[in-house]
Amino acid sequence: MRDRHGVVVAAVNISTQAARYSLGEVRDSLLPALLETTAAIEHDLTRIRSTT
């Protein structure tokens, strides 16, 4: 994740059992949720850092 200056300040990940999801399911189902959550956190970081 990046702050309002574009500096990397954190990382996010997910984990699951390989037998539970195929690669396609991870890409089609889990990845979009991860990217959406990451974008929301980056948005919050931008707001927090701009008020301090």
PDBQT receptor file of N, H, CA, C and O in Angstrom, charges set to zero:
ATOM      1  N   MET A   1       0.836  -1.162   0.000  1.00  0.00    +0.000 N 
ATOM      2  CA  MET A   1       0.000   0.000   0.000  1.00  0.00    +0.000 C 
ATOM      3  C   MET A   1       0.885   1.231   0.000  1.00  0.00    +0.000 C 
ATOM      4  O   MET A   1       2.013   1.208   0.493  1.00  0.00    +0.000 OA
ATOM      5  N   ARG A   2       0.367   2.277  -0.547  1.00  0.00    +0.000 N 
ATOM      6  H   ARG A   2      -0.549   2.295  -0.948  1.00  0.00    +0.000 HD
ATOM      7  CA  ARG A   2       1.126   3.526  -0.666  1.00  0.00    +0.000 C 
ATOM      8  C   ARG A   2       0.410   4.664   0.061  1.00  0.00    +0.000 C 
ATOM      9  O   ARG A   2      -0.817   4.685   0.164  1.00  0.00    +0.000 OA
ATOM     10  N   ASP A   3       1.196   5.594   0.554  1.00  0.00    +0.000 N 
ATOM     11  H   ASP A   3       2.192   5.577   0.471  1.00  0.00    +0.000 HD
ATOM     12  CA  ASP A   3       0.618   6.775   1.177  1.00  0.00    +0.000 C 
ATOM     13  C   ASP A   3       0.342   7.834   0.112  1.00  0.00    +0.000 C 
ATOM     14  O   ASP A   3       0.473   7.564  -1.082  1.00  0.00    +0.000 OA
ATOM     15  N   ARG A   4      -0.034   9.019   0.536  1.00  0.00    +0.000 N 
ATOM     16  H   ARG A   4      -0.140   9.238   1.506  1.00  0.00    +0.000 HD
ATOM     17  CA  ARG A   4      -0.411  10.064  -0.421  1.00  0.00    +0.000 C 
ATOM     18  C   ARG A   4       0.756  10.546  -1.274  1.00  0.00    +0.000 C 
ATOM     19  O   ARG A   4       0.553  11.207  -2.292  1.00  0.00    +0.000 OA
ATOM     20  N   HIS A   5       1.966  10.221  -0.864  1.00  0.00    +0.000 N 
ATOM     21  H   HIS A   5       2.131   9.684  -0.036  1.00  0.00    +0.000 HD
ATOM     22  CA  HIS A   5       3.157  10.589  -1.635  1.00  0.00    +0.000 C 
ATOM     23  C   HIS A   5       3.608   9.455  -2.552  1.00  0.00    +0.000 C 
ATOM     24  O   HIS A   5       4.591   9.600  -3.278  1.00  0.00    +0.000 OA
ATOM     25  N   GLY A   6       2.906   8.346  -2.523  1.00  0.00    +0.000 N 
ATOM     26  H   GLY A   6       2.107   8.229  -1.932  1.00  0.00    +0.000 HD
ATOM     27  CA  GLY A   6       3.272   7.202  -3.343  1.00  0.00    +0.000 C 
ATOM     28  C   GLY A   6       4.326   6.306  -2.725  1.00  0.00    +0.000 C 
ATOM     29  O   GLY A   6       4.843   5.404  -3.385  1.00  0.00    +0.000 OA
ATOM     30  N   VAL A   7       4.647   6.548  -1.466  1.00  0.00    +0.000 N 
ATOM     31  H   VAL A   7       4.227   7.281  -0.931  1.00  0.00    +0.000 HD
ATOM     32  CA  VAL A   7       5.645   5.752  -0.765  1.00  0.00    +0.000 C 
ATOM     33  C   VAL A   7       4.988   4.479  -0.223  1.00  0.00    +0.000 C 
ATOM     34  O   VAL A   7       3.923   4.537   0.393  1.00  0.00    +0.000 OA
ATOM     35  N   VAL A   8       5.624   3.346  -0.454  1.00  0.00    +0.000 N 
ATOM     36  H   VAL A   8       6.489   3.299  -0.954  1.00  0.00    +0.000 HD
ATOM     37  CA  VAL A   8       5.097   2.089   0.073  1.00  0.00    +0.000 C 
ATOM     38  C   VAL A   8       5.232   2.108   1.591  1.00  0.00    +0.000 C 
ATOM     39  O   VAL A   8       6.315   2.337   2.130  1.00  0.00    +0.000 OA
ATOM     40  N   VAL A   9       4.102   1.859   2.277  1.00  0.00    +0.000 N 
ATOM     41  H   VAL A   9       3.223   1.673   1.839  1.00  0.00    +0.000 HD
ATOM     42  CA  VAL A   9       4.100   1.893   3.734  1.00  0.00    +0.000 C 
ATOM     43  C   VAL A   9       3.618   0.588   4.359  1.00  0.00    +0.000 C 
ATOM     44  O   VAL A   9       3.776   0.385   5.562  1.00  0.00    +0.000 OA
ATOM     45  N   ALA A  10       3.035  -0.293   3.559  1.00  0.00    +0.000 N 
ATOM     46  H   ALA A  10       2.906  -0.128   2.581  1.00  0.00    +0.000 HD
ATOM     47  CA  ALA A  10       2.514  -1.552   4.098  1.00  0.00    +0.000 C 
ATOM     48  C   ALA A  10       2.232  -2.519   2.957  1.00  0.00    +0.000 C 
ATOM     49  O   ALA A  10       2.235  -2.148   1.784  1.00  0.00    +0.000 OA
ATOM     50  N   ALA A  11       1.991  -3.758   3.332  1.00  0.00    +0.000 N 
ATOM     51  H   ALA A  11       1.988  -4.060   4.286  1.00  0.00    +0.000 HD
ATOM     52  CA  ALA A  11       1.621  -4.787   2.364  1.00  0.00    +0.000 C 
ATOM     53  C   ALA A  11       0.451  -5.577   2.932  1.00  0.00    +0.000 C 
ATOM     54  O   ALA A  11       0.277  -5.661   4.148  1.00  0.00    +0.000 OA
ATOM     55  N   VAL A  12      -0.333  -6.144   2.057  1.00  0.00    +0.000 N 
ATOM     56  H   VAL A  12      -0.191  -6.076   1.070  1.00  0.00    +0.000 HD
ATOM     57  CA  VAL A  12      -1.440  -7.006   2.474  1.00  0.00    +0.000 C 
ATOM     58  C   VAL A  12      -1.319  -8.336   1.741  1.00  0.00    +0.000 C 
ATOM     59  O   VAL A  12      -0.748  -8.411   0.653  1.00  0.00    +0.000 OA
ATOM     60  N   ASN A  13      -1.855  -9.365   2.342  1.00  0.00    +0.000 N 
ATOM     61  H   ASN A  13      -2.318  -9.304   3.226  1.00  0.00    +0.000 HD
ATOM     62  CA  ASN A  13      -1.857 -10.661   1.679  1.00  0.00    +0.000 C 
ATOM     63  C   ASN A  13      -3.038 -11.481   2.164  1.00  0.00    +0.000 C 
ATOM     64  O   ASN A  13      -3.715 -11.124   3.128  1.00  0.00    +0.000 OA
ATOM     65  N   ILE A  14      -3.262 -12.569   1.485  1.00  0.00    +0.000 N 
ATOM     66  H   ILE A  14      -2.712 -12.859   0.702  1.00  0.00    +0.000 HD
ATOM     67  CA  ILE A  14      -4.265 -13.541   1.905  1.00  0.00    +0.000 C 
ATOM     68  C   ILE A  14      -3.622 -14.916   1.824  1.00  0.00    +0.000 C 
ATOM     69  O   ILE A  14      -2.658 -15.119   1.087  1.00  0.00    +0.000 OA
ATOM     70  N   SER A  15      -4.154 -15.839   2.573  1.00  0.00    +0.000 N 
ATOM     71  H   SER A  15      -4.937 -15.673   3.172  1.00  0.00    +0.000 HD
ATOM     72  CA  SER A  15      -3.661 -17.211   2.480  1.00  0.00    +0.000 C 
ATOM     73  C   SER A  15      -4.851 -18.153   2.536  1.00  0.00    +0.000 C 
ATOM     74  O   SER A  15      -5.887 -17.840   3.122  1.00  0.00    +0.000 OA
ATOM     75  N   THR A  16      -4.683 -19.293   1.927  1.00  0.00    +0.000 N 
ATOM     76  H   THR A  16      -3.840 -19.548   1.452  1.00  0.00    +0.000 HD
ATOM     77  CA  THR A  16      -5.709 -20.318   1.927  1.00  0.00    +0.000 C 
ATOM     78  C   THR A  16      -5.045 -21.653   1.641  1.00  0.00    +0.000 C 
ATOM     79  O   THR A  16      -3.888 -21.697   1.224  1.00  0.00    +0.000 OA
ATOM     80  N   GLN A  17      -5.750 -22.709   1.857  1.00  0.00    +0.000 N 
ATOM     81  H   GLN A  17      -6.690 -22.673   2.196  1.00  0.00    +0.000 HD
ATOM     82  CA  GLN A  17      -5.233 -24.030   1.516  1.00  0.00    +0.000 C 
ATOM     83  C   GLN A  17      -5.301 -24.208   0.011  1.00  0.00    +0.000 C 
ATOM     84  O   GLN A  17      -6.298 -23.853  -0.618  1.00  0.00    +0.000 OA
ATOM     85  N   ALA A  18      -4.251 -24.753  -0.561  1.00  0.00    +0.000 N 
ATOM     86  H   ALA A  18      -3.441 -25.041  -0.050  1.00  0.00    +0.000 HD
ATOM     87  CA  ALA A  18      -4.195 -24.953  -2.013  1.00  0.00    +0.000 C 
ATOM     88  C   ALA A  18      -5.329 -25.845  -2.508  1.00  0.00    +0.000 C 
ATOM     89  O   ALA A  18      -5.795 -25.677  -3.634  1.00  0.00    +0.000 OA
ATOM     90  N   ALA A  19      -5.769 -26.769  -1.704  1.00  0.00    +0.000 N 
ATOM     91  H   ALA A  19      -5.390 -26.906  -0.788  1.00  0.00    +0.000 HD
ATOM     92  CA  ALA A  19      -6.844 -27.678  -2.119  1.00  0.00    +0.000 C 
ATOM     93  C   ALA A  19      -8.220 -27.016  -2.069  1.00  0.00    +0.000 C 
ATOM     94  O   ALA A  19      -9.184 -27.545  -2.622  1.00  0.00    +0.000 OA
ATOM     95  N   ARG A  20      -8.313 -25.880  -1.419  1.00  0.00    +0.000 N 
ATOM     96  H   ARG A  20      -7.530 -25.450  -0.969  1.00  0.00    +0.000 HD
ATOM     97  CA  ARG A  20      -9.612 -25.236  -1.248  1.00  0.00    +0.000 C 
ATOM     98  C   ARG A  20     -10.034 -24.415  -2.461  1.00  0.00    +0.000 C 
ATOM     99  O   ARG A  20     -11.217 -24.390  -2.801  1.00  0.00    +0.000 OA
ATOM    100  N   TYR A  21      -9.104 -23.751  -3.110  1.00  0.00    +0.000 N 
ATOM    101  H   TYR A  21      -8.143 -23.771  -2.834  1.00  0.00    +0.000 HD
ATOM    102  CA  TYR A  21      -9.382 -22.885  -4.260  1.00  0.00    +0.000 C 
ATOM    103  C   TYR A  21      -8.430 -23.207  -5.402  1.00  0.00    +0.000 C 
ATOM    104  O   TYR A  21      -7.248 -23.469  -5.179  1.00  0.00    +0.000 OA
ATOM    105  N   SER A  22      -8.942 -23.186  -6.612  1.00  0.00    +0.000 N 
ATOM    106  H   SER A  22      -9.902 -22.972  -6.793  1.00  0.00    +0.000 HD
ATOM    107  CA  SER A  22      -8.067 -23.289  -7.777  1.00  0.00    +0.000 C 
ATOM    108  C   SER A  22      -7.437 -21.918  -8.018  1.00  0.00    +0.000 C 
ATOM    109  O   SER A  22      -7.888 -20.915  -7.466  1.00  0.00    +0.000 OA
ATOM    110  N   LEU A  23      -6.402 -21.883  -8.838  1.00  0.00    +0.000 N 
ATOM    111  H   LEU A  23      -6.036 -22.698  -9.287  1.00  0.00    +0.000 HD
ATOM    112  CA  LEU A  23      -5.774 -20.608  -9.173  1.00  0.00    +0.000 C 
ATOM    113  C   LEU A  23      -6.790 -19.652  -9.793  1.00  0.00    +0.000 C 
ATOM    114  O   LEU A  23      -6.793 -18.461  -9.483  1.00  0.00    +0.000 OA
ATOM    115  N   GLY A  24      -7.644 -20.168 -10.661  1.00  0.00    +0.000 N 
ATOM    116  H   GLY A  24      -7.642 -21.136 -10.913  1.00  0.00    +0.000 HD
ATOM    117  CA  GLY A  24      -8.679 -19.338 -11.283  1.00  0.00    +0.000 C 
ATOM    118  C   GLY A  24      -9.642 -18.761 -10.271  1.00  0.00    +0.000 C 
ATOM    119  O   GLY A  24     -10.040 -17.602 -10.383  1.00  0.00    +0.000 OA
ATOM    120  N   GLU A  25     -10.025 -19.555  -9.280  1.00  0.00    +0.000 N 
ATOM    121  H   GLU A  25      -9.702 -20.497  -9.189  1.00  0.00    +0.000 HD
ATOM    122  CA  GLU A  25     -10.930 -19.063  -8.234  1.00  0.00    +0.000 C 
ATOM    123  C   GLU A  25     -10.266 -17.981  -7.396  1.00  0.00    +0.000 C 
ATOM    124  O   GLU A  25     -10.903 -16.998  -7.016  1.00  0.00    +0.000 OA
ATOM    125  N   VAL A  26      -8.991 -18.167  -7.111  1.00  0.00    +0.000 N 
ATOM    126  H   VAL A  26      -8.474 -18.965  -7.419  1.00  0.00    +0.000 HD
ATOM    127  CA  VAL A  26      -8.262 -17.130  -6.362  1.00  0.00    +0.000 C 
ATOM    128  C   VAL A  26      -8.247 -15.840  -7.164  1.00  0.00    +0.000 C 
ATOM    129  O   VAL A  26      -8.536 -14.767  -6.634  1.00  0.00    +0.000 OA
ATOM    130  N   ARG A  27      -7.907 -15.947  -8.449  1.00  0.00    +0.000 N 
ATOM    131  H   ARG A  27      -7.672 -16.818  -8.880  1.00  0.00    +0.000 HD
ATOM    132  CA  ARG A  27      -7.824 -14.770  -9.316  1.00  0.00    +0.000 C 
ATOM    133  C   ARG A  27      -9.191 -14.110  -9.498  1.00  0.00    +0.000 C 
ATOM    134  O   ARG A  27      -9.287 -12.882  -9.486  1.00  0.00    +0.000 OA
ATOM    135  N   ASP A  28     -10.239 -14.901  -9.664  1.00  0.00    +0.000 N 
ATOM    136  H   ASP A  28     -10.161 -15.898  -9.673  1.00  0.00    +0.000 HD
ATOM    137  CA  ASP A  28     -11.559 -14.356  -9.978  1.00  0.00    +0.000 C 
ATOM    138  C   ASP A  28     -12.366 -13.958  -8.750  1.00  0.00    +0.000 C 
ATOM    139  O   ASP A  28     -13.230 -13.086  -8.839  1.00  0.00    +0.000 OA
ATOM    140  N   SER A  29     -12.102 -14.574  -7.620  1.00  0.00    +0.000 N 
ATOM    141  H   SER A  29     -11.401 -15.282  -7.548  1.00  0.00    +0.000 HD
ATOM    142  CA  SER A  29     -12.927 -14.335  -6.435  1.00  0.00    +0.000 C 
ATOM    143  C   SER A  29     -12.190 -13.608  -5.316  1.00  0.00    +0.000 C 
ATOM    144  O   SER A  29     -12.660 -12.592  -4.806  1.00  0.00    +0.000 OA
ATOM    145  N   LEU A  30     -11.039 -14.137  -4.944  1.00  0.00    +0.000 N 
ATOM    146  H   LEU A  30     -10.657 -14.963  -5.358  1.00  0.00    +0.000 HD
ATOM    147  CA  LEU A  30     -10.322 -13.565  -3.800  1.00  0.00    +0.000 C 
ATOM    148  C   LEU A  30      -9.532 -12.315  -4.147  1.00  0.00    +0.000 C 
ATOM    149  O   LEU A  30      -9.519 -11.360  -3.371  1.00  0.00    +0.000 OA
ATOM    150  N   LEU A  31      -8.874 -12.303  -5.296  1.00  0.00    +0.000 N 
ATOM    151  H   LEU A  31      -8.884 -13.079  -5.927  1.00  0.00    +0.000 HD
ATOM    152  CA  LEU A  31      -8.045 -11.158  -5.672  1.00  0.00    +0.000 C 
ATOM    153  C   LEU A  31      -8.836  -9.854  -5.769  1.00  0.00    +0.000 C 
ATOM    154  O   LEU A  31      -8.371  -8.838  -5.252  1.00  0.00    +0.000 OA
ATOM    155  N   PRO A  32     -10.021  -9.834  -6.413  1.00  0.00    +0.000 N 
ATOM    156  CA  PRO A  32     -10.766  -8.574  -6.456  1.00  0.00    +0.000 C 
ATOM    157  C   PRO A  32     -11.111  -8.035  -5.066  1.00  0.00    +0.000 C 
ATOM    158  O   PRO A  32     -11.062  -6.827  -4.839  1.00  0.00    +0.000 OA
ATOM    159  N   ALA A  33     -11.455  -8.915  -4.150  1.00  0.00    +0.000 N 
ATOM    160  H   ALA A  33     -11.496  -9.897  -4.334  1.00  0.00    +0.000 HD
ATOM    161  CA  ALA A  33     -11.762  -8.469  -2.782  1.00  0.00    +0.000 C 
ATOM    162  C   ALA A  33     -10.519  -7.910  -2.102  1.00  0.00    +0.000 C 
ATOM    163  O   ALA A  33     -10.595  -6.911  -1.388  1.00  0.00    +0.000 OA
ATOM    164  N   LEU A  34      -9.373  -8.553  -2.323  1.00  0.00    +0.000 N 
ATOM    165  H   LEU A  34      -9.311  -9.365  -2.903  1.00  0.00    +0.000 HD
ATOM    166  CA  LEU A  34      -8.121  -8.061  -1.751  1.00  0.00    +0.000 C 
ATOM    167  C   LEU A  34      -7.771  -6.678  -2.299  1.00  0.00    +0.000 C 
ATOM    168  O   LEU A  34      -7.394  -5.783  -1.543  1.00  0.00    +0.000 OA
ATOM    169  N   LEU A  35      -7.896  -6.509  -3.609  1.00  0.00    +0.000 N 
ATOM    170  H   LEU A  35      -8.203  -7.237  -4.223  1.00  0.00    +0.000 HD
ATOM    171  CA  LEU A  35      -7.574  -5.218  -4.223  1.00  0.00    +0.000 C 
ATOM    172  C   LEU A  35      -8.537  -4.119  -3.771  1.00  0.00    +0.000 C 
ATOM    173  O   LEU A  35      -8.125  -2.978  -3.564  1.00  0.00    +0.000 OA
ATOM    174  N   GLU A  36      -9.804  -4.462  -3.621  1.00  0.00    +0.000 N 
ATOM    175  H   GLU A  36     -10.138  -5.389  -3.790  1.00  0.00    +0.000 HD
ATOM    176  CA  GLU A  36     -10.782  -3.479  -3.141  1.00  0.00    +0.000 C 
ATOM    177  C   GLU A  36     -10.466  -3.050  -1.712  1.00  0.00    +0.000 C 
ATOM    178  O   GLU A  36     -10.528  -1.865  -1.385  1.00  0.00    +0.000 OA
ATOM    179  N   THR A  37     -10.134  -4.000  -0.880  1.00  0.00    +0.000 N 
ATOM    180  H   THR A  37     -10.083  -4.962  -1.146  1.00  0.00    +0.000 HD
ATOM    181  CA  THR A  37      -9.781  -3.692   0.509  1.00  0.00    +0.000 C 
ATOM    182  C   THR A  37      -8.515  -2.858   0.582  1.00  0.00    +0.000 C 
ATOM    183  O   THR A  37      -8.439  -1.909   1.363  1.00  0.00    +0.000 OA
ATOM    184  N   THR A  38      -7.524  -3.201  -0.221  1.00  0.00    +0.000 N 
ATOM    185  H   THR A  38      -7.586  -3.972  -0.855  1.00  0.00    +0.000 HD
ATOM    186  CA  THR A  38      -6.280  -2.441  -0.267  1.00  0.00    +0.000 C 
ATOM    187  C   THR A  38      -6.538  -0.994  -0.678  1.00  0.00    +0.000 C 
ATOM    188  O   THR A  38      -5.988  -0.067  -0.082  1.00  0.00    +0.000 OA
ATOM    189  N   ALA A  39      -7.372  -0.804  -1.693  1.00  0.00    +0.000 N 
ATOM    190  H   ALA A  39      -7.818  -1.557  -2.177  1.00  0.00    +0.000 HD
ATOM    191  CA  ALA A  39      -7.699   0.558  -2.141  1.00  0.00    +0.000 C 
ATOM    192  C   ALA A  39      -8.382   1.345  -1.030  1.00  0.00    +0.000 C 
ATOM    193  O   ALA A  39      -8.105   2.531  -0.849  1.00  0.00    +0.000 OA
ATOM    194  N   ALA A  40      -9.266   0.700  -0.290  1.00  0.00    +0.000 N 
ATOM    195  H   ALA A  40      -9.490  -0.264  -0.437  1.00  0.00    +0.000 HD
ATOM    196  CA  ALA A  40      -9.954   1.386   0.812  1.00  0.00    +0.000 C 
ATOM    197  C   ALA A  40      -8.969   1.781   1.910  1.00  0.00    +0.000 C 
ATOM    198  O   ALA A  40      -9.063   2.875   2.466  1.00  0.00    +0.000 OA
ATOM    199  N   ILE A  41      -8.035   0.901   2.220  1.00  0.00    +0.000 N 
ATOM    200  H   ILE A  41      -7.959   0.012   1.768  1.00  0.00    +0.000 HD
ATOM    201  CA  ILE A  41      -7.033   1.217   3.242  1.00  0.00    +0.000 C 
ATOM    202  C   ILE A  41      -6.134   2.355   2.768  1.00  0.00    +0.000 C 
ATOM    203  O   ILE A  41      -5.827   3.262   3.541  1.00  0.00    +0.000 OA
ATOM    204  N   GLU A  42      -5.710   2.315   1.509  1.00  0.00    +0.000 N 
ATOM    205  H   GLU A  42      -5.959   1.577   0.881  1.00  0.00    +0.000 HD
ATOM    206  CA  GLU A  42      -4.888   3.404   0.974  1.00  0.00    +0.000 C 
ATOM    207  C   GLU A  42      -5.640   4.732   1.052  1.00  0.00    +0.000 C 
ATOM    208  O   GLU A  42      -5.060   5.764   1.392  1.00  0.00    +0.000 OA
ATOM    209  N   HIS A  43      -6.922   4.697   0.738  1.00  0.00    +0.000 N 
ATOM    210  H   HIS A  43      -7.393   3.859   0.462  1.00  0.00    +0.000 HD
ATOM    211  CA  HIS A  43      -7.740   5.916   0.826  1.00  0.00    +0.000 C 
ATOM    212  C   HIS A  43      -7.740   6.441   2.256  1.00  0.00    +0.000 C 
ATOM    213  O   HIS A  43      -7.551   7.635   2.486  1.00  0.00    +0.000 OA
ATOM    214  N   ASP A  44      -7.950   5.550   3.207  1.00  0.00    +0.000 N 
ATOM    215  H   ASP A  44      -8.103   4.580   3.020  1.00  0.00    +0.000 HD
ATOM    216  CA  ASP A  44      -7.941   5.958   4.617  1.00  0.00    +0.000 C 
ATOM    217  C   ASP A  44      -6.573   6.502   5.033  1.00  0.00    +0.000 C 
ATOM    218  O   ASP A  44      -6.496   7.497   5.754  1.00  0.00    +0.000 OA
ATOM    219  N   LEU A  45      -5.501   5.859   4.586  1.00  0.00    +0.000 N 
ATOM    220  H   LEU A  45      -5.564   5.051   4.000  1.00  0.00    +0.000 HD
ATOM    221  CA  LEU A  45      -4.157   6.356   4.911  1.00  0.00    +0.000 C 
ATOM    222  C   LEU A  45      -3.937   7.756   4.372  1.00  0.00    +0.000 C 
ATOM    223  O   LEU A  45      -3.341   8.601   5.041  1.00  0.00    +0.000 OA
ATOM    224  N   THR A  46      -4.414   8.000   3.172  1.00  0.00    +0.000 N 
ATOM    225  H   THR A  46      -4.898   7.314   2.629  1.00  0.00    +0.000 HD
ATOM    226  CA  THR A  46      -4.281   9.333   2.567  1.00  0.00    +0.000 C 
ATOM    227  C   THR A  46      -5.011  10.361   3.411  1.00  0.00    +0.000 C 
ATOM    228  O   THR A  46      -4.494  11.453   3.650  1.00  0.00    +0.000 OA
ATOM    229  N   ARG A  47      -6.197  10.023   3.857  1.00  0.00    +0.000 N 
ATOM    230  H   ARG A  47      -6.616   9.136   3.662  1.00  0.00    +0.000 HD
ATOM    231  CA  ARG A  47      -6.988  10.967   4.670  1.00  0.00    +0.000 C 
ATOM    232  C   ARG A  47      -6.346  11.192   6.014  1.00  0.00    +0.000 C 
ATOM    233  O   ARG A  47      -6.281  12.329   6.481  1.00  0.00    +0.000 OA
ATOM    234  N   ILE A  48      -5.870  10.142   6.649  1.00  0.00    +0.000 N 
ATOM    235  H   ILE A  48      -5.923   9.219   6.270  1.00  0.00    +0.000 HD
ATOM    236  CA  ILE A  48      -5.261  10.265   7.980  1.00  0.00    +0.000 C 
ATOM    237  C   ILE A  48      -3.989  11.078   7.904  1.00  0.00    +0.000 C 
ATOM    238  O   ILE A  48      -3.781  11.976   8.720  1.00  0.00    +0.000 OA
ATOM    239  N   ARG A  49      -3.142  10.785   6.948  1.00  0.00    +0.000 N 
ATOM    240  H   ARG A  49      -3.311  10.056   6.285  1.00  0.00    +0.000 HD
ATOM    241  CA  ARG A  49      -1.849  11.479   6.851  1.00  0.00    +0.000 C 
ATOM    242  C   ARG A  49      -2.001  12.939   6.425  1.00  0.00    +0.000 C 
ATOM    243  O   ARG A  49      -1.142  13.762   6.741  1.00  0.00    +0.000 OA
ATOM    244  N   SER A  50      -3.081  13.273   5.713  1.00  0.00    +0.000 N 
ATOM    245  H   SER A  50      -3.779  12.604   5.456  1.00  0.00    +0.000 HD
ATOM    246  CA  SER A  50      -3.249  14.651   5.282  1.00  0.00    +0.000 C 
ATOM    247  C   SER A  50      -3.795  15.532   6.403  1.00  0.00    +0.000 C 
ATOM    248  O   SER A  50      -3.749  16.758   6.301  1.00  0.00    +0.000 OA
ATOM    249  N   THR A  51      -4.310  14.922   7.473  1.00  0.00    +0.000 N 
ATOM    250  H   THR A  51      -4.347  13.926   7.556  1.00  0.00    +0.000 HD
ATOM    251  CA  THR A  51      -4.842  15.706   8.580  1.00  0.00    +0.000 C 
ATOM    252  C   THR A  51      -3.856  15.832   9.724  1.00  0.00    +0.000 C 
ATOM    253  O   THR A  51      -4.131  16.521  10.707  1.00  0.00    +0.000 OA
ATOM    254  N   THR A  52      -2.701  15.168   9.607  1.00  0.00    +0.000 N 
ATOM    255  H   THR A  52      -2.478  14.609   8.809  1.00  0.00    +0.000 HD
ATOM    256  CA  THR A  52      -1.727  15.241  10.718  1.00  0.00    +0.000 C 
ATOM    257  C   THR A  52      -0.590  16.145  10.365  1.00  0.00    +0.000 C 
ATOM    258  O   THR A  52       0.323  16.331  11.168  1.00  0.00    +0.000 OA
TER     259      THR A  52
